[in-house]
Amino acid sequence: MNLYVFETCPYCVRTRVMAGLKGLSPEIVHVEPGKIPEELKGRIDRLTVPILVDGETLIQDSTEIIRRFDKIGAPILSSYDPSGDLEDWRATFAAALNALCYPRMPHLGVPELASPQSKAFFGQMMPERIGMSFPDALAKTTELVREVEAALPGAEPYLSGDTISFDTLAALADLQSLTMVAEIDFPVQISIPFTQLMVRAGIPPFQAVAA
């Protein structure tokens, strides 16, 4: 069972968290943007991750991968869709999160950005996605951090209690992205359950990168 991922992709993180919480150990295969692995050529039209290959089965959708993982052993999720409340919460800081994280990703040493070609591709494509150059985004760090930190307490309902939900996976993935931002100060009611759950899942935080 192989799971093809980008290290920094939050949808990949969701599937990896689910695998870890279920006690599963898929082989993690890191891929580069735009480069379809040889063994997947002819099976996929374009490279979007995550991709699960389990025998003859190929799944190229994070939610369906999570569903498949949950069917192994006793299920732990009651739903495979994010709640409206979660989506509303994420919308309050999604743009700021992206503007904080994308400029820092090339400095993480992650496998998907290891080559000069992949870094160049990333540097050309991602500023358009956040609507500003990487230097401009880094210059706005204080403002963006303030926006994100105001939203962080809203994660508490998705991390508290004994029940893991699809919302928990999504919240953990966003918080994992923010660990690469050195200037972020996580409130204790978020940092403690986040750290505990990610230790259970076997996923360490990113290297923190300052502006």
Buried (B, 14 or more C-beta within 10 A) or exposed (E): BBBBBBBBBBBBBBBBBBBBBBEBEBEBBBBBBEEBBEEBEEEBEEBBBBBBBBEEEBBBBBBBBBBBBBEEEEEBBEEEEBBEEBEEBBEEBBBBBBBBBBBBBBEBEBBBBEEEEBBEBBBEEBBEEBEBEBEEBBBBBEEBBEBBBEBBEBBEBBBEEEEBBBBBBBBBBBBBBBBBBEBBEBEEBBBEBBBEBBEEBEBEEBEBBEB
